[in-house]
Each structure stands twice: as C-alpha cells, then as structure tokens.
Amino acid sequence: MLNGLWLGFFLVAAVSALAQWLVGGNAGIFAAMVESIFAMAKLSVEVMVLLFGTLTLWLGFLKIAEKAGIVEWLAKVLGPLFARLMPEVPPGHPALGLITMNFAANGLGLDNAATPIGLKAMRALQELNPSSTTASNAQILFLVLNASSLTLLPVTIFMYRAQQGAADPAMVFLPILLATSASTLVGLLSVAVMQRLRLWDPVVLAYFIPGALLLGGFMAFLGSLSAAALASLSSVLGNLTLFGVITLFLVIGALRRVQVYEAFVEGAKEGFDVAKNLLPYLVAMLVAVGVLRASGALELALEGIRHAVNWMGMDTRFVEGLPTALVKPLSGSAARAMLIETMQTHGVDSFPALLAATIQGSTETTFYVLAVYFGAVGIQRVRHAVGCALLAELSGVIAAIFVCYWFFA
C-alpha cells in the first residue's frame, strides 16, 4: 500500500511536469522539482530532531505513570465499562491493561509509540479469539476506537507547529479535542449497532451520560465566546493541561515511591528507539509530497475540488487543508508530510494549516492500522471493521472543518 502510494506521487508529478513542459514550455518546472527534493530532505532532518525529543520525553513520563500504577488504576476504573463493551474479555485479563496503555498513548498524541502497545493488546485479544482468521467483536471494537484517534493532548501536533514557528503551538488544542470526540463517538456507535451492544445498560450510561453532559455544557459555553476568546481559551487550556499532566505523573510517582528519574530514563530509551526508525519514512514521504507540490499536480487536483465547492456556493478556504485528509487513511507518514508541507506553503497559522493540524490530530491511518493490527495476528476476515473505521474517519474530517470555521474563520 505504501509502496504504491509513494510511487504514485512521483509518477503523477512526472506526468504533470512533462505535460507543462510540452504544452506550456515550462522547463523551469524540473529545476523546481529537484530543488524541492533536497529542501524536503533537509526539512525531514530538522523535524526529526524535535520529534526525537518529543517522543523520548513523553514515553519517559508514560513509563512513570505505568510504574506509579496510574495505568493500572485506569484499567480498574474502566473495567466495568470494558466488561459491557467487550463481554468476551474476562475481568483482569492482561489485554485490558494493554488496551488502557494504548488509549493513554493515543490520548497523549503519541501515535507512533501507541502502535507497539496496541499490537501487544491485539495479540492478547487473539488468545481469546476462537477463530484464527476471523476478527472477534472485541478486536473490532478495539481497532475502531484506535482508528478513531481519540486524542486528548496532541503533543506531536504542538511539536510540529512549534518547529514551524507557530507563535502559540497549542492553539489547536480545543478544535482537535472536539473533532476527535466526534470521530470516536461515531466509531463507537457504529460498532455498537453492528454488534448489538447494549449502550443503554446502566453501567454504560453511568460512564457516558456524565461525559456527554460535560461535553455538551462545555460546547454551550464555547458557543458564547468570540473567535478571539476561543483561540485564547484553547491556548490556555492546552498549555495548562500539558503541564498539569506532567506534574500529576511526577507527584503521584513520588508519592508511590517510584524512582522517577530512573523510570523516566527507562521510558525515554524506548522513545529513542521508536523515533529513530521514523526518519527514513519521513524523508521518503516528505520528498514525494514536495515533488508533487512543485510539479503543480497537487494544486491542479485542489483546483478541481475548489471549483466544485465554489459551484455549490460554499466557502473554499478549507480546500487547501484537504491534502492531509485525503492521504491520512492510507499513510500516517504521508499525512504528516502533507501537514508540514501545508504549513510551509501557507504559513503555520494560516487557516489551511490550522485545519490540516486539526485533521491530523483527529483522524487515523485507517487502512494502515487495519493492515498492521490484524496482520500481526493473522486475521483475514475483518467483518465490519473497515466500514466502521472509515465512517469514524469521515466524521473526524467533517467535524474538523466545521470546528475550524467556528474557531478560526
């Protein structure tokens, strides 16, 4: 899948450049494409330097949380809910702790770090699966919730924005929170319908109703604020939450007599191992996206969408942020490259860049997750997993567009 996508970027760019040269005599297009190759390779290394630090930092803090029992406590708190949503998983099964750790890593925006934990969780669920080739209900629910990208603290998005010179990297905190809530809710409801889960169970309602009331009240409060106040509140809450989580992990770790420094270093080493494997993929995708943009092929495709949107009488500003949404279901590295390229082209605090960042933080690489997670345990029949995951993905993109117009237009 990634091989075809990567090769396709280069072939489309080559055809577009050749057509411009033959029809319009634009020989300079080839020089622009070559220049873009080296510029994007340099940008990849610059981004990776900061990504090394971010993943190392947050996996260090996540290890403190694990040793302090925070993850185990979360598993116990969520245990009654999991018992209703995944009735085939016995209480106290190791899969529940791994699922909780995976959700915690995803919630912190550590998508690359969450994958190894998620694979362990999928293997643990496979031990309970009576079929070696057909996905179980628990596996499908876990995968769809994973693919819905529930991101409560998108630190990697903050990092990309900071690296590109954003005055306030946390400005997109609330838009991502609202959009990812929409995608996760749609993903859960779609699986519940397919699996006939009893969401009206008193225990399930005891978890969901307070959350729904809090989210609804919060959105009502946000609706009373001006656009400037919304951006300011998003910044304050994003930075406050980020620092608050760090402080909470350290304080609880110290109270539980965890050797916080040693635990942090242990987790940080894992972060370094995860990050160092990302550079080749980031270079490959950023170079391909850069060439695609320089050839004019990407702008030609966006122009077609722009004309269609304009014909329907709609505002077209969101079109420039769509490249991230178009490739996100296929490849996280390609979407990451599209996000960075959009920031470079339009400015890190432009509307397209803010929308692309929100989409990146509230959607997931659906086909990649399906291939990796199910492939790791030999699942061939995925049943309703694809449809539910794509529905959640689409909901996240639509919600991101509406939320960004609300906050930034």
BAMI-508461 format. One line per field, with one value per residue (C-alpha): residue number from 1; residue in one letter; x, y, z. Coordinates in nm, 3 decimals. Example, Ala and Ser with C-alpha at 12.3 -4.5 7.8 and 13.67 -1.06 7.14 Angstrom:
2
nr = 1 2
rest = A S
x = 1.230 1.367
y = -0.450 -0.106
z = 0.780 0.714
***
This chain:
409
nr = 1 2 3 4 5 6 7 8 9 10 11 12 13 14 15 16 17 18 19 20 21 22 23 24 25 26 27 28 29 30 31 32 33 34 35 36 37 38 39 40 41 42 43 44 45 46 47 48 49 50 51 52 53 54 55 56 57 58 59 60 61 62 63 64 65 66 67 68 69 70 71 72 73 74 75 76 77 78 79 80 81 82 83 84 85 86 87 88 89 90 91 92 93 94 95 96 97 98 99 100 101 102 103 104 105 106 107 108 109 110 111 112 113 114 115 116 117 118 119 120 121 122 123 124 125 126 127 128 129 130 131 132 133 134 135 136 137 138 139 140 141 142 143 144 145 146 147 148 149 150 151 152 153 154 155 156 157 158 159 160 161 162 163 164 165 166 167 168 169 170 171 172 173 174 175 176 177 178 179 180 181 182 183 184 185 186 187 188 189 190 191 192 193 194 195 196 197 198 199 200 201 202 203 204 205 206 207 208 209 210 211 212 213 214 215 216 217 218 219 220 221 222 223 224 225 226 227 228 229 230 231 232 233 234 235 236 237 238 239 240 241 242 243 244 245 246 247 248 249 250 251 252 253 254 255 256 257 258 259 260 261 262 263 264 265 266 267 268 269 270 271 272 273 274 275 276 277 278 279 280 281 282 283 284 285 286 287 288 289 290 291 292 293 294 295 296 297 298 299 300 301 302 303 304 305 306 307 308 309 310 311 312 313 314 315 316 317 318 319 320 321 322 323 324 325 326 327 328 329 330 331 332 333 334 335 336 337 338 339 340 341 342 343 344 345 346 347 348 349 350 351 352 353 354 355 356 357 358 359 360 361 362 363 364 365 366 367 368 369 370 371 372 373 374 375 376 377 378 379 380 381 382 383 384 385 386 387 388 389 390 391 392 393 394 395 396 397 398 399 400 401 402 403 404 405 406 407 408 409
rest = M L N G L W L G F F L V A A V S A L A Q W L V G G N A G I F A A M V E S I F A M A K L S V E V M V L L F G T L T L W L G F L K I A E K A G I V E W L A K V L G P L F A R L M P E V P P G H P A L G L I T M N F A A N G L G L D N A A T P I G L K A M R A L Q E L N P S S T T A S N A Q I L F L V L N A S S L T L L P V T I F M Y R A Q Q G A A D P A M V F L P I L L A T S A S T L V G L L S V A V M Q R L R L W D P V V L A Y F I P G A L L L G G F M A F L G S L S A A A L A S L S S V L G N L T L F G V I T L F L V I G A L R R V Q V Y E A F V E G A K E G F D V A K N L L P Y L V A M L V A V G V L R A S G A L E L A L E G I R H A V N W M G M D T R F V E G L P T A L V K P L S G S A A R A M L I E T M Q T H G V D S F P A L L A A T I Q G S T E T T F Y V L A V Y F G A V G I Q R V R H A V G C A L L A E L S G V I A A I F V C Y W F F A
x = 0.000 0.270 0.486 0.207 0.121 0.483 0.547 0.217 0.320 0.635 0.462 0.183 0.443 0.646 0.343 0.230 0.576 0.618 0.277 0.363 0.692 0.545 0.231 0.343 0.718 0.778 1.127 1.183 0.942 1.214 1.456 1.183 1.120 1.489 1.522 1.218 1.378 1.679 1.474 1.236 1.521 1.671 1.333 1.288 1.602 1.500 1.159 1.311 1.543 1.242 1.045 1.327 1.295 0.914 0.877 1.165 1.014 0.660 0.743 0.958 0.662 0.434 0.673 0.649 0.270 0.291 0.523 0.318 0.010 -0.181 -0.234 -0.340 -0.582 -0.730 -0.777 -0.970 -1.181 -1.265 -1.305 -1.686 -1.724 -1.498 -1.695 -2.007 -1.842 -1.613 -1.805 -1.581 -1.274 -1.253 -1.213 -0.848 -0.721 -0.384 -0.548 -0.741 -0.425 -0.262 -0.573 -0.568 -0.198 -0.266 -0.551 -0.328 -0.053 -0.305 -0.466 -0.129 -0.090 0.194 0.060 0.395 0.453 0.097 0.142 0.374 0.142 -0.160 -0.002 0.053 -0.311 -0.429 -0.221 -0.368 -0.720 -0.632 -0.563 -0.935 -1.047 -1.195 -1.106 -0.754 -0.861 -1.180 -1.175 -1.361 -1.604 -1.353 -1.078 -1.303 -1.414 -1.055 -0.937 -1.220 -1.170 -0.798 -0.865 -1.099 -0.792 -0.912 -0.650 -0.689 -0.347 -0.194 0.166 0.313 0.087 0.206 0.561 0.514 0.360 0.640 0.901 0.743 0.750 0.394 0.353 0.120 0.157 -0.136 -0.391 -0.543 -0.600 -0.977 -1.054 -0.873 -1.048 -1.392 -1.323 -1.166 -1.460 -1.694 -1.493 -1.467 -1.839 -1.935 -1.691 -1.833 -2.195 -2.134 -1.971 -2.246 -2.508 -2.324 -2.252 -2.583 -2.405 -2.637 -2.535 -2.843 -2.700 -2.699 -2.324 -2.250 -2.485 -2.313 -1.993 -2.140 -2.409 -2.178 -1.927 -2.197 -2.334 -1.987 -1.906 -2.244 -2.214 -1.860 -1.967 -2.253 -2.001 -1.772 -2.067 -2.098 -1.739 -1.598 -1.346 -1.061 -1.172 -1.196 -0.839 -0.716 -0.901 -0.770 -0.415 -0.454 -0.622 -0.374 -0.068 -0.226 -0.330 0.012 0.198 -0.068 -0.031 0.347 0.313 0.048 0.267 0.566 0.373 0.191 0.514 0.695 0.411 0.419 0.795 0.879 1.234 1.101 1.433 1.524 1.172 1.184 1.519 1.389 1.088 1.294 1.518 1.209 1.111 1.453 1.419 1.073 1.180 1.498 1.302 1.080 1.341 1.356 0.977 0.956 1.228 1.061 0.716 0.821 1.032 0.745 0.494 0.737 0.786 0.410 0.354 0.639 0.509 0.175 -0.019 -0.143 -0.261 -0.439 -0.632 -0.719 -0.834 -1.084 -1.221 -1.224 -1.435 -1.683 -1.712 -1.749 -2.019 -2.214 -2.192 -1.966 -1.655 -1.342 -1.079 -1.093 -0.985 -0.617 -0.620 -0.767 -0.443 -0.381 -0.733 -0.702 -0.390 -0.443 -0.643 -0.354 -0.037 0.050 0.388 0.229 -0.030 0.245 0.435 0.124 0.069 0.425 0.415 0.086 0.244 0.545 0.335 0.056 0.208 0.186 -0.102 -0.298 -0.647 -0.539 -0.252 -0.475 -0.733 -0.466 -0.332 -0.683 -0.746 -0.409 -0.494 -0.848 -0.816 -0.613 -0.437 -0.731 -0.601 -0.253 -0.396 -0.617 -0.327 -0.077 -0.302 -0.493 -0.191 0.011 -0.230 -0.316 -0.672 -0.807 -1.181 -1.225 -1.607 -1.748 -1.419 -1.343 -1.684 -1.700 -1.342 -1.392 -1.717 -1.532 -1.256 -1.503 -1.679 -1.347 -1.270 -1.616 -1.608 -1.259 -1.380 -1.681 -1.486 -1.206 -1.456 -1.607 -1.274 -1.059 -1.276
y = 0.000 0.248 0.139 0.213 0.544 0.662 0.555 0.710 1.051 1.050 0.922 1.181 1.454 1.337 1.332 1.675 1.829 1.670 1.800 2.154 2.138 2.002 2.217 2.537 2.528 2.550 2.399 2.553 2.305 2.038 2.264 2.341 1.971 1.892 2.183 2.054 1.710 1.849 2.106 1.840 1.606 1.886 1.964 1.597 1.601 1.928 1.785 1.459 1.640 1.778 1.454 1.263 1.489 1.479 1.100 1.049 1.298 1.163 0.795 0.876 1.033 0.749 0.499 0.693 0.673 0.300 0.233 0.462 0.249 0.519 0.295 0.004 0.234 0.349 -0.014 -0.079 0.234 0.136 -0.232 -0.226 -0.040 -0.285 -0.572 -0.443 -0.338 -0.645 -0.917 -1.194 -1.048 -1.181 -0.922 -0.864 -1.007 -0.857 -0.728 -0.468 -0.314 -0.307 -0.150 0.117 0.190 0.211 0.458 0.658 0.683 0.778 1.028 1.197 1.213 0.958 0.767 0.606 0.498 0.366 0.117 -0.133 -0.133 -0.176 -0.477 -0.641 -0.575 -0.727 -1.039 -1.068 -1.042 -1.305 -1.551 -1.525 -1.544 -1.885 -1.823 -1.786 -1.593 -1.401 -1.087 -1.111 -0.846 -0.725 -0.694 -0.495 -0.257 -0.205 -0.139 0.103 0.302 0.304 0.416 0.691 0.868 0.973 1.243 1.438 1.603 1.621 1.689 1.584 1.832 2.100 1.994 2.024 2.369 2.480 2.353 2.558 2.874 2.898 3.179 2.958 2.585 2.488 2.700 2.387 2.207 2.259 2.209 1.874 1.774 1.844 1.683 1.369 1.336 1.334 1.067 0.845 0.876 0.782 0.490 0.358 0.398 0.227 -0.074 -0.082 -0.103 -0.381 -0.583 -0.503 -0.373 -0.261 0.102 0.164 -0.067 0.125 0.078 0.205 0.500 0.579 0.638 0.808 1.038 1.245 1.269 1.375 1.635 1.776 1.790 1.943 2.205 2.284 2.330 2.554 2.764 2.779 2.892 3.204 3.314 3.522 3.380 3.564 3.431 3.077 3.087 3.231 2.968 2.687 2.810 2.842 2.503 2.331 2.460 2.415 2.057 1.974 2.099 1.961 1.606 1.620 1.747 1.486 1.198 1.324 1.388 1.054 0.877 1.041 0.959 0.595 0.591 0.537 0.622 0.879 0.966 0.604 0.531 0.835 0.728 0.375 0.504 0.764 0.491 0.329 0.665 0.699 0.352 0.437 0.774 0.663 0.424 0.705 0.913 0.702 0.706 1.079 1.157 0.935 1.086 1.450 1.429 1.267 1.529 1.811 1.689 1.651 2.010 2.150 1.975 2.154 1.826 1.875 2.229 2.105 1.846 2.102 2.344 2.087 2.042 2.419 2.471 2.205 2.360 2.708 2.581 2.462 2.814 2.713 2.881 2.731 2.811 2.462 2.302 2.390 2.182 1.871 1.703 1.578 1.432 1.266 1.065 1.013 0.687 0.539 0.659 0.845 0.949 1.086 1.279 1.411 1.522 1.690 1.873 2.004 2.098 2.287 2.480 2.561 2.672 2.871 2.967 2.779 2.992 3.016 2.868 2.574 2.489 2.507 2.286 2.037 2.021 1.958 1.685 1.526 1.521 1.389 1.116 0.799 0.594 0.357 0.116 0.110 0.030 -0.241 -0.398 -0.384 -0.476 -0.756 -0.872 -0.911 -1.184 -1.341 -1.205 -1.227 -1.168 -0.826 -0.825 -0.475 -0.320 -0.135 0.029 0.143 0.275 0.471 0.618 0.740 0.881 1.074 1.208 1.337 1.524 1.682 1.779 1.929 2.151 2.280 2.331 2.522 2.757 2.808 2.884 3.042 3.177
z = 0.000 0.100 -0.195 -0.442 -0.278 -0.275 -0.634 -0.740 -0.602 -0.816 -1.132 -1.108 -1.051 -1.351 -1.583 -1.463 -1.514 -1.856 -1.966 -1.852 -2.040 -2.365 -2.366 -2.197 -2.247 -1.870 -1.849 -1.506 -1.352 -1.345 -1.160 -0.906 -0.852 -0.798 -0.558 -0.370 -0.325 -0.138 0.053 0.182 0.276 0.485 0.640 0.733 0.945 1.112 1.202 1.328 1.569 1.755 1.714 1.884 2.185 2.194 2.180 2.421 2.665 2.663 2.671 2.971 3.151 3.039 3.199 3.527 3.504 3.442 3.738 3.963 3.898 3.710 3.408 3.632 3.813 3.483 3.381 3.703 3.659 3.302 3.388 3.433 3.102 2.917 3.069 2.889 2.564 2.543 2.727 2.588 2.768 3.128 3.408 3.492 3.163 3.054 2.736 2.936 3.080 2.736 2.581 2.853 2.789 2.416 2.472 2.709 2.447 2.178 2.414 2.458 2.080 2.075 1.776 1.688 2.048 2.079 1.794 1.973 2.275 2.051 1.879 2.218 2.305 1.976 2.040 2.389 2.243 1.983 2.265 2.349 1.985 1.893 1.526 1.391 1.079 1.168 1.386 1.716 1.835 2.097 1.838 1.604 1.879 1.993 1.639 1.551 1.872 1.796 1.439 1.559 1.702 2.046 2.110 2.433 2.433 2.081 2.181 1.847 1.667 1.908 1.828 1.450 1.492 1.723 1.480 1.201 1.413 1.546 1.796 2.000 1.921 2.150 1.961 1.801 2.135 2.160 1.788 1.794 2.118 1.971 1.633 1.780 2.021 1.721 1.535 1.844 1.921 1.565 1.570 1.897 1.788 1.453 1.620 1.883 1.608 1.423 1.738 1.910 2.218 2.496 2.525 2.739 3.006 3.340 3.380 3.030 3.078 3.409 3.211 2.905 3.043 3.268 2.984 2.737 2.978 3.043 2.672 2.587 2.861 2.754 2.391 2.503 2.694 2.391 2.179 2.392 2.321 2.038 1.794 1.968 2.307 2.167 2.036 2.365 2.573 2.354 2.411 2.789 2.832 2.602 2.786 3.129 3.054 2.913 3.221 3.455 3.321 3.365 3.722 3.805 3.682 3.883 4.205 4.203 4.113 4.404 4.647 4.531 4.597 4.231 4.131 3.888 3.729 3.659 3.533 3.305 3.156 3.101 2.909 2.726 2.586 2.436 2.287 2.125 1.970 1.832 1.693 1.518 1.296 1.164 0.977 0.656 0.624 0.691 0.433 0.173 0.214 0.252 -0.064 -0.257 -0.136 -0.211 -0.567 -0.608 -0.495 -0.705 -1.018 -0.989 -0.978 -0.623 -0.696 -1.010 -0.805 -0.539 -0.808 -0.930 -0.577 -0.529 -0.842 -0.729 -0.381 -0.530 -0.769 -0.462 -0.317 -0.027 0.113 -0.043 0.219 0.366 0.036 0.093 0.412 0.246 0.124 0.478 0.493 0.152 0.237 0.612 0.576 0.375 0.542 0.860 0.725 0.405 0.609 0.836 0.528 0.385 0.715 0.728 0.360 0.410 0.698 0.481 0.184 0.351 0.686 1.015 1.150 0.824 0.806 0.582 0.819 1.127 0.955 0.844 1.201 1.335 1.079 1.157 1.528 1.495 1.230 1.195 0.927 0.892 0.627 0.781 1.126 0.978 0.790 1.078 1.371 1.201 1.002 1.322 1.443 1.108 1.082 0.726 0.769 0.929 0.907 0.976 1.093 0.768 0.734 1.096 1.092 0.768 0.899 1.208 0.984 0.767 1.076 1.211 0.888 0.864 1.232 1.191 0.904 1.097 1.420 1.244 1.079 1.424 1.590 1.320 1.037
***
